[in-house]
Amino acid sequence: MPLNDFWSKTSGFCGGFIMNEILFFFFLSLFGTDLLVHIENFICKQPSHDFDIHGITCLLEKGRIFDLNRQPTCVNVFHLIYFPKIIRIRSSKSHCDDSSSLRAFRRSLLSLLSALSVSAYYLIKQPILSEFPYIYLQQSRWYYIGRLYRNKRVFHGRELIVITGATSGIGLALANELASRNCHLVLGCRNLTNGILVRKKLEQQVGPANIVDIFELDLSSLKSVVGFVDSVNSLRKPIYALVNNAGIFYAEPGLTIDGIEQTFQVNYLSHYLLTILLLPKLKLYPGNSRVVTVSSKAHQDVERFPDLELHREFDDSPSNRFRSYQYSKFSVVTFSQKLSSILANSNVTVHCVDPGNVETDIYRSFPPLSNKLLFYLQKPIRLLLVKTPREGAQGLLYAIISPETPRFYITKHYSNSEEQQEVNPRIYNPILGDTLWKLSRQLCRDHLLELI
């Protein structure tokens, strides 16, 4: 579309478009993304250019456009990018009086229109986007949300995959993604009742032929971790992938039954013990097996290590709760890097996945999101900037089923960005790695009998 044509058409309906967006966000905050929406856009007609967009119908499903009667207008484009699920949008032409108030409103949007025109000019100049300009706008959502991992791999040997924290959030979404791929799932659950409900749902989704075992796992108890490992070993199968997913955020400071600060133990130490104890089973897998651990960008801000204050009950304050979470994730990434170097010549590869901002129950203790009123007021923003559990699980899915060996630290499965820009450079310090390794073995000494 020529630039001047784009400008004339945009200026004709931008006022109505902005008002529609206000109503759009209002209804969106009430009904959520599952609503099938029909939106009638009333476009103001100017005498110099009759802009007829009657009859445009488009269907958005999982980020792809189907059944497009004609090229979509900007109204359609902006509505489409707000929805990650299925939306049907109908646009129609209407007439409105060009009142003085509306003219004043249009004049106030002059700077916005200028910015849109410059963006459109840049967009049109890109060969890959010239046919479908709306893809450029969708890219802005992909930047924050990411894309689904389109891999249809199905396992043929009932490979054993162990997942912690699989009754909700990312873990549950990952279990749903893997259930139809002919693998043997072992889900570590703190609440067995919830685990049984998850297994029933997976059986309904895939069928009774799906193999899902539910074992109790309380990461606030090292003894429970050992019991879970015994249950997994009783299956007498090698492990293809271990997914250390469970975790807590902004938790009230307190000691576990083992006398260790709970955020440090649940997020890191118990997963350290679990990984070390299951490592023999990972080595027995005939092909390449994988250890995949959920990380967080929060680990980048840690400068002091070790911080023994965060190994025991600390003073309760918002900053200390954040520090505790950051420290636990730094420990996760540092341990993973150390383990990766130890296993460099083995069949086991180690990976960390940063899922980004995902809307899960991990924020249940975080005041801005645990408050129901604030939660719903933020909903329009979260729809653009925060991932659903399924979207958050895509990096983990990539790390598990990718035919090629993934890199160590994964933020976006479709990106080749430099790993050094995504991790805290201190994790590569061998002295810190050795210090954490010795400290972890000391804390778990009652449950570790020999070196790997």
N, C-alpha and C positions, 0 to 999 in steps of 0.2 A: 504494500500500500504506500503510495507517495506520501512524503512528509506533510505537505500542505493539506492533502486530503485527510490524513489522520488528525491534524490540528483542527480543521473545520468540524469534523464529526465529533471530536472530543469536546470542544467548547460548547457544542449544542446540547449535550446531555449531562455535563459534569455536575451541574447543580442538582438535578434529579438523582444522579448517581450517589452523591454524598448523602442526601437525605435517606435514600434507600439503605445505605450502609448503616446508618444509625438504627433504623428499624431492624435491619438484618442482624446486627449484633445483639439487639435486645431479645429477639425471638430465639437466636442461637443460644444465648446464655440460659434461657428457660428450658429449651427442649433438647439441646445437645446435638451431637453429630449423627445420631442414628435416624433423625427425622428426615423423611423424604419431602424436600422443600419445593414448592412451586412459587416462583417469584415473578410478579408482573412489574416490569420496569416502565414507568411512565416517562417518556422522553419528550422534552420540550422541543417543539418544531420552530425553526427559524425560517423566514421567507427565502433566504438565499440558498439554503440547502436542505431539502426534504430528506431526512435520515430515516429510512424505513428498515427496521430490523424485525419485522413481523415474522413469526413462524420459526425462529431459530430454536432448535431443540438439541440439547446435548446431554450425554450421560457420562458422568465421571465415575470410574470404578478403579480403585487402587492406583490412582495417579495416572490412569490412561484414558484418553478420550475415544468414545465410540459414537457412531451414528451421527455424524455432524452434517446437517443439511446445507450449511454454508459457513463461510468463515466467521468465527465468533467475534463479537464486539468486545470492547474493553469492559463493558458491564458484565458480560458473561465471564470474562477472564478473571476479574477481581473476585467475583463470587465463587468461582471454581476453586481458587487456591485456598479458601478457608476450610474446605472439607476434605478430610483424608479418606472418607468412606464414599457411599453412593449418594449422588445428588442429581436430581433432575431439575433443570432450570428452563423456564419458558420466558422469552422476552417478547414484548409486544409494543407497538407504537401508540402513543396517545398524544393529545394536544393539551397545552396549558397556556394560560395568558402570560404574556411576557410583562409582568408587573414591574413597577419600579423597585420593589423590595427584592424581587428575584434578580433584577439587573445589578443591584448593589451587591447581592450575595455572589453573583458571578464575578464581579470585579474584584471582590476580596480573594477570589481563588486564582488570580492571575499568576502569582508566583508558583502555585502548585501546577498549573497547566504548563508553565514554562519548563518545569522539571520533568513533567511527563513527556513533553515533546523531545527534550534532549535524550531521555531514556529511550524513547521510541526510535529516534534517529540511530542511536548506537545499536539498538536491537535489529533494525532493518538491515544494517550494514553487515551483520553476521550471516554468512551463507547458510549455516546449518539451521538458523532460526527464521529465515525469511518466509517460509511457508506457514509456520505456525507460531506467531508471535507470543501466544499465551504460554509457551514452554518457558520463555525467559522469566516470566513472573512466577511460574511454578518452581523454578530453580531457587527462588528466595525461600520458599518453604522447605525445599529439599535441603537447603544449607543448614537449617536448624533441625529438621525432623529426620532427614536421611531417606534412603530408598530401600525398598524391600529387596532381599537377596533372592534373586530368581535362579535357584538351582534345584533341579528335580531329582537329585541323587536319592536312590533308594538302596538301603543296605541289603545284602544277600546272605549274610551269615548270622543274623540276629545279634549284631554287635551290642555289647553291654555299655551303656552310657549312664553314669552316676551324676545326679543333679542334687545340690542342696538348695533348700528354700524354694521348693517347687509347688507350694500350695497357693501362691498368689504372685502377682506382679510379673517380673521378667521371667522368673523360674517357671511359672505356670504357662506363660506364653511360649516359652521354649519347649516345654513338654508337649504342648499342642502342636507345635511345628514338627517335632520329631516323631510323634506318635504314628503318623501315617507313612513313615519311612522304613518300616520293617526292622526296627531295632528293639532291643530289650532295655527298657527304662527302669532304673532304680532311683526312687525319689526319697531323699532324706527329709523327714517332716518332724517338726517339734510336736505337732498335734496329730495323732494318728487318725482321729475322726475326720479331720479335714483332708488328710491324705487319702482316706478311703473314698471320700466324696469325689476327689479329683480323679481317682482311678475309675470310678463309675462313669464319670463324664467322658473320659478318654475312651472307654469301652463303647459308649454310645456313639462317639464320634467316628471311631475306626472299626469297631467290631470286637467280638470276644477273642479273636485270634491275636489281638494286640497283647504283648506281655509287659505288664507294669507291676513292679514290686514296691511295696511301701514299707520302709523301715523307720523306726523312731530315731531321731537325731536332735539332741539338744546341744547346741554349740556353746552354751554357757557351762557345760560340764565336759571335761576331758574324758571322764569315764564313759559318758554317753557316746563320745566319738569312737572310743575303742570298741564299744558294743556294736555300733553301726558297722565298723570295719569287719567285725566277726560275722555279722549278718551277710555282708557282701561277699566275704570269703566263702561262706557256706554255699553260695551258688556255683562254686567251682568252675568259674569262667574267667578268662582274661578280660581286662577292661580296655575298651577302645578309647573312651574319653571320660575324664573327671571334670565336672563343672562346679567350681567353688563360687556359688552365686549368693547365698544367704548373707544378710548383713543388717545392721541397724545404723540409724543416723540421728544425731542430736538427742541421744539418750541421756537420761538422768544418770549422773555418776553413781557407781555402786560396784561392789565386789561380787564375783561369782562364787560358787561353791568351792572353787579352787583357790580363792583368795587373790584373784587377778581382776583388774578393772574390766568391766563387762564389754565395753566397746572394743578394747584391744583384743580381748579373747574371742568374742563372737566374730568380728570382722577379719582377724588375722590368725591368732594363735591356734584356734581349733582347726582352721583350714590348713595351717602348716602341719599339724599332727595328722590330719586326715590324709593329706597328700603323701607324707612320708610313709605312712602305714599301708597305703594302697599302691605305692610305687612298684612293689614286686609284681602285682597283678597287671599293671600297665606295661611292664617290661615283657610279660609273657605274651602279649598280643603279637600275632605273627607279622603284622604290618607296622606302620607308623601309628603310635597312639599319642594322645594329646591331653595336656593339663591346661584347662582354661579357667581363668580367675577374673572375676569382675573387679575392675579398678574404678578410679574416679579422677577427674581433673584436679580434685582437691589435693592430691598428693604432691602437686607441683610446688606448693607454698611452704613445704616443710624444710626448715634449715637446720634445726637442732635435732641431732640424733646421736645416741639414744637419749630419750627424754624419760627418765625413770619415774618422774612425777605422774606420767600418764599410764604407768603400769599399775598404779594403785589408785585408791579413791581420791579424787581431786576436788578442789573447791568448785561448787556448782555456779557456773556463770555462762552466758551465751558464748563468749569467746573461748572458754575452756571446752565447752561441748564441741565447738567447731574444730578446735585444735586436736581433740581426741579422735575425731573422725578422720581428719587429715593425716594424723600420725599413723592410724591403723591402716589406711590405704597406702601410705608411703611404705610401711612395713610389708604389705602385700606385694607391691611392685618390686621392692628390693629383694625380697625372698625369691620371687619368680625369676628375676634376673640371675641371682646366684644359682638357683636350681638349674636354669637353662644352661649356664656355663658348665655345671657339673655333668649334665646329661648330653653334652654336645656330641659325643660319639655313640650315643645310644639310639634306640628307636623311638624314644619319648621326646616330644617337643613341648615347650612351655609357652603360653601366651597370656597376655593380659588384654582385657577388652573394656574400654571406657564407653558405656552406653549413652552417655550424655544425660540430659534432663528427661526423666521418665516419670510419668504420673503413676506412682505405686504407693503402697501402704508404708513405705520406708519413711515418709514424711509425717507419719501420724503424731509424732511428738514435736513437730516444728510448728510454732504458733501461727505464722502467716497462712499455713495450709491446714492446720487442724481446726481452725475457726471456720465454721460452715459458711458464715456470711462472707468473709473474705475469700473463701474458696470459690464461691459462685460468682463473686464480683470479678475475679481474675480469670474466669473461664474463657472469655474471648481471646485474651492474650495467650493463655496456655494452649489453645487450639492451634496457634501458629508456632509457638516456641517450645512446647513440651511434647514429648513423644508419648504415644500409647505404649502399654507393655509389649504388644506385638512388634511395634516399630523399634522399641528398645532392645528387643531380643535378636535383632537381625545380625548384629556384630558377633554375638555368641554363636548363632547358627552358622555364620560364615566360618568362624574359627573351628567349628566341629566338622562340617561336611565339605569344606572346600577341597577340591581335588589336588590343588597345589598346597604346599606348606605355607601357612600364613606367616606374616612377620610377627615379631615378638609383641609389639604394642599396637593395638588396633583401636582406632576411633571410628573410622568410616570404611566399610568393606569395599567401597567403590573408589577410594582415594589412595593415591600413591604418595601422600605427603611424607615429609621426612620424619622419621621416628624421633630423632633428637629434639625436634620442636614440640613434641607431644609429652615428653617425660621429663621428670626432674633429673638433671644430669648427675646428681649425687648417687643415684641408684647404681651407677657404673663404678663407683668407688669400691675397690675390692676390700678395703679395710672396713667400711660400713657393712658390706655384705657378710664378711667373716664375723663381725661383732654381732649382727642380728642372728646369724646362724647359731653361734655359741649360746647367746642369750635364750633363743627359742628352745634349744635342746636342754638347757638348764631348767627352764620352766616346765618342760614336758618329760623330765628325766624319769619319772615313775612309770611312764608308758612307752619309753623307747629303750630297747635292750641292746641294739647294735646300730652301727653306722650303715648308711645305704651303700 
